[in-house]
Amino acid sequence: MTVGDSAPFFVVGAPRSGTTMLRLMLDAHPELAVPFESGFIVDFYRRREEYGNLSLRQNAIRLLHDIGEHPMVRRGGLISDPDAVLEQPVRTYRDLVDAIFRAYARRQGKARWGDKTPGYVTDIDVLRAVFPDCRIVHLVRDGRDVAVSTRSVDWGMRSLPRIAADWRWNTVLAHKVGRVLGGDYQLVRYEDLVLQPEASLRSIAAFLGVPYTDVMLSYPQNGAEKMPADSMQWHANSVRAPEANLIGQWRRVMSRADRIIFEQCAGDALEMFGYDVERHPSTFASRLRALYYATLQRY
């Protein structure tokens, strides 16, 4: 292995971009443990000074307790044995986060840990502040398919301009940061992962410094067991084998007016990541639809 091959890695991407499927693929690797979304790293990094010197055991215990109460940590069962976490020496916030994930990895019989939290896509700088040697896997999906998926879940936004703007911001910002990171950043397109899963996973495995194994494609065998039960209503597709019919849904589902609006909001980002654009001019229907989003369906 090369230097850094034991470094943690983070899978990020705009919500509804397929990061859960990629997480299950990576977690199926015999060397990699990738739990359900952690959600806490950025929040508590910004609050770390509230807990004082973490080399004092009582301070580390207090911070670990509060992290354990984070909704995403509880939902994913990330911390099942606080004592096992504190068996490792803790002096800094990095030490405590690392100890949490290492304890989780040991429970899975794995040597290396990663994390999949889509929300970190705009906080790569914080991840690098905590773990300067970490690697970033950035999953990008056609924003129009992201919009279709987002509007299909009960908690998703309905305003197409807002979805387009959020997707553009998330993907472009992460890519710009990634270009600064150089060799510690890898861009993966969802479409490639679905249509050529083995080739994509071989590339990701090489990036992470682990050997590729076909077992990564066997994740559907126990994917549902790796998910919180209440998440399955939103991630049924994620635990199944890659499905090509999920690519280009926007062509079948979105009206021409909505497609025009999306391109007006995020067409430059679509082109940046290699997605086809239609370049339809505005129509009366698209202008009327835009007015609807601006006045009645703002969220």
C-alpha positions in Angstrom: 0.0 0.0 0.0 1.0 3.6 -0.6 1.1 6.3 2.0 -2.4 7.4 2.8 -4.1 4.1 1.9 -5.3 3.8 5.5 -6.8 7.3 5.4 -10.6 7.8 5.9 -12.7 8.6 2.9 -16.0 10.4 2.4 -18.7 9.8 -0.2 -20.5 13.1 -0.9 -23.0 14.3 -3.4 -26.2 16.2 -3.9 -29.1 14.4 -2.2 -30.8 11.8 -4.4 -27.7 11.2 -6.4 -27.1 7.5 -5.6 -24.8 7.9 -2.7 -26.6 5.3 -0.7 -26.1 2.7 -3.4 -22.4 3.5 -3.6 -22.1 3.3 0.2 -23.6 -0.2 0.1 -21.2 -1.2 -2.7 -18.2 0.0 -0.7 -19.4 -1.4 2.6 -19.6 -4.8 0.9 -15.8 -4.8 0.4 -14.1 -7.0 3.0 -11.8 -4.2 4.1 -14.1 -1.2 4.2 -16.8 -0.2 6.8 -19.1 2.5 5.6 -22.0 3.1 8.1 -25.2 4.9 7.6 -24.9 8.7 7.4 -23.0 10.2 10.4 -24.3 13.7 10.1 -22.4 15.0 13.2 -18.9 15.7 12.1 -19.4 19.2 10.8 -21.9 20.2 13.5 -19.6 19.2 16.4 -16.5 20.5 14.7 -18.0 23.9 14.9 -18.9 23.4 18.5 -15.7 21.6 19.6 -14.5 24.4 21.8 -17.5 24.1 24.0 -16.0 20.8 25.3 -12.6 22.1 26.3 -9.5 19.9 26.3 -10.5 16.5 25.0 -7.4 14.9 26.6 -9.3 15.2 29.8 -11.5 12.1 29.9 -14.6 13.8 31.3 -14.6 16.2 28.4 -14.3 13.4 25.9 -17.0 11.5 27.6 -19.3 14.5 27.5 -18.7 15.1 23.8 -19.1 11.5 22.9 -22.4 11.4 24.8 -23.7 14.4 22.9 -22.6 13.0 19.6 -24.4 9.8 20.5 -27.6 11.8 20.8 -27.4 13.2 17.3 -30.4 12.0 15.3 -28.4 10.5 12.5 -26.0 8.7 14.8 -28.8 7.2 16.7 -30.7 6.3 13.6 -27.7 4.4 12.1 -26.5 2.8 15.3 -23.0 4.3 14.8 -22.1 4.2 18.5 -23.3 1.0 20.2 -20.5 0.8 22.8 -19.1 4.1 24.1 -16.6 2.3 26.2 -15.1 0.7 23.1 -14.7 4.1 21.6 -12.9 5.5 24.7 -10.5 2.5 24.8 -8.5 4.4 22.2 -6.4 7.5 23.2 -8.3 10.7 22.6 -6.5 14.1 22.6 -8.3 16.0 19.8 -11.6 16.1 18.0 -10.0 14.1 15.2 -9.0 11.4 17.6 -12.5 11.1 18.9 -14.2 11.0 15.5 -11.6 8.4 14.3 -12.2 6.3 17.5 -16.0 6.3 16.8 -15.5 5.0 13.3 -12.7 2.6 14.2 -14.9 1.0 16.9 -17.7 0.7 14.3 -15.3 -0.9 11.8 -14.0 -3.4 14.3 -17.6 -4.5 15.0 -17.9 -5.3 11.3 -14.5 -7.1 11.2 -13.1 -4.4 8.9 -9.8 -2.6 8.9 -10.7 0.7 7.2 -13.6 3.1 7.6 -15.3 5.6 5.4 -18.5 7.7 5.7 -21.4 8.6 3.4 -23.1 11.8 4.2 -24.5 13.7 1.2 -24.8 16.9 3.3 -21.0 17.1 3.6 -20.8 18.0 -0.1 -20.5 21.7 0.8 -18.3 21.1 3.8 -15.3 19.3 2.2 -13.1 22.0 3.7 -14.2 21.0 7.2 -13.6 17.3 6.5 -10.1 18.2 5.4 -9.6 20.3 8.4 -10.4 17.3 10.7 -8.7 14.7 8.5 -6.1 16.4 6.2 -5.3 13.1 4.6 -8.9 12.1 3.8 -10.1 11.2 0.3 -13.3 12.5 -1.3 -15.5 10.5 -3.6 -17.9 12.9 -5.3 -20.9 11.2 -6.9 -22.7 13.4 -9.5 -26.0 12.5 -11.1 -27.9 14.4 -13.9 -29.7 17.1 -12.0 -32.9 16.6 -13.9 -33.0 13.0 -12.6 -32.2 14.3 -9.2 -35.2 16.6 -9.5 -37.5 13.7 -10.5 -36.2 11.6 -7.5 -36.5 14.6 -5.1 -40.1 15.3 -6.0 -41.0 11.6 -5.5 -40.3 11.6 -1.8 -42.5 13.2 0.8 -39.8 15.3 2.3 -38.4 16.6 -1.0 -38.8 20.1 -2.4 -41.4 20.7 -5.1 -40.1 23.9 -6.5 -38.0 23.0 -9.6 -36.0 26.2 -9.7 -34.9 25.7 -6.0 -34.0 22.0 -6.7 -32.0 23.1 -9.8 -30.2 25.9 -7.9 -29.4 23.6 -5.0 -28.1 20.8 -7.3 -26.0 23.3 -9.2 -24.5 24.8 -6.0 -23.7 21.5 -4.4 -22.1 19.9 -7.5 -20.2 22.9 -8.8 -18.8 23.9 -5.3 -17.7 20.4 -4.5 -16.0 20.0 -7.9 -14.2 23.3 -7.5 -12.9 22.2 -4.1 -12.0 18.9 -5.6 -9.8 20.5 -8.2 -7.8 22.1 -5.4 -7.5 18.7 -3.6 -6.1 17.1 -6.8 -5.3 13.4 -6.3 -7.3 13.2 -3.1 -10.6 13.8 -5.0 -12.4 11.5 -7.4 -15.4 12.5 -9.4 -17.8 9.6 -10.2 -20.9 9.9 -12.4 -23.9 8.0 -11.3 -24.7 7.0 -14.8 -21.3 5.3 -15.2 -21.7 3.6 -11.9 -25.1 2.1 -13.0 -24.1 1.3 -16.6 -20.6 0.1 -15.9 -20.5 -0.8 -12.3 -17.5 -3.0 -12.3 -15.3 -0.5 -14.2 -16.5 2.3 -11.9 -15.8 0.3 -8.7 -12.4 -0.8 -10.0 -11.5 2.9 -10.4 -12.8 3.8 -7.0 -11.1 0.9 -5.3 -7.8 1.9 -6.9 -8.4 5.5 -5.7 -8.9 4.2 -2.2 -5.9 1.9 -2.3 -7.8 -1.4 -1.9 -8.0 -4.3 -4.3 -11.2 -4.6 -6.3 -13.4 -7.6 -5.5 -16.6 -8.8 -7.2 -18.2 -9.0 -3.8 -18.8 -5.3 -4.0 -21.5 -6.0 -6.6 -23.2 -8.5 -4.3 -24.5 -5.7 -2.0 -28.2 -6.4 -2.9 -27.9 -9.7 -1.0 -28.0 -7.9 2.4 -28.3 -4.2 1.4 -31.6 -3.9 3.2 -30.1 -5.2 6.4 -27.5 -2.3 6.3 -30.2 0.3 6.3 -32.4 1.8 9.1 -35.8 0.3 8.6 -37.5 3.7 8.3 -35.2 4.7 5.4 -36.3 1.9 3.2 -39.4 3.8 2.0 -37.0 6.3 0.3 -34.1 3.9 -0.6 -35.8 0.9 -2.2 -33.9 1.4 -5.4 -30.6 1.8 -3.5 -30.6 -1.8 -2.2 -31.3 -3.3 -5.6 -28.8 -4.0 -8.4 -28.1 -1.0 -10.6 -31.1 -0.2 -12.8 -30.5 1.4 -16.1 -34.1 2.6 -16.3 -33.4 5.1 -13.6 -31.2 7.0 -16.0 -32.9 9.7 -18.1 -36.2 9.5 -16.3 -36.5 13.2 -16.8 -37.0 12.7 -20.5 -40.2 10.7 -19.8 -41.4 12.5 -16.7 -40.6 16.2 -16.9 -42.7 18.5 -19.1 -40.9 20.6 -21.7 -41.7 23.7 -19.6 -40.0 22.2 -16.6 -37.0 21.0 -18.7 -36.6 24.5 -20.1 -36.7 26.0 -16.5 -34.2 23.5 -15.2 -31.7 24.4 -18.0 -32.2 28.1 -17.4 -31.3 27.6 -13.8 -28.5 25.0 -14.1 -27.7 24.3 -17.8 -24.1 25.4 -17.4 -23.6 22.8 -14.6 -25.2 20.1 -16.7 -22.7 20.8 -19.5 -19.8 21.0 -17.0 -20.5 17.4 -16.0 -21.1 16.1 -19.5 -24.9 15.9 -19.6 -26.9 16.7 -22.8 -28.8 19.9 -22.9 -31.7 20.6 -25.2 -31.5 24.4 -25.5 -35.2 24.9 -26.1 -36.2 28.6 -26.1 -38.6 29.9 -23.5 -42.2 29.3 -24.3 -45.5 30.7 -23.0 -45.9 27.5 -21.0 -42.4 27.7 -19.5 -42.9 31.4 -18.5 -46.3 30.6 -17.0 -44.8 27.7 -15.1 -41.9 29.9 -13.8 -44.5 32.3 -12.5 -46.2 29.4 -10.7 -43.0 28.5 -9.0 -42.2 32.1 -8.1 -45.6 32.7 -6.5 -47.4 29.5 -5.5 -44.8 26.6 -5.3 -41.8 28.3 -3.8 -40.5 25.3 -1.8 
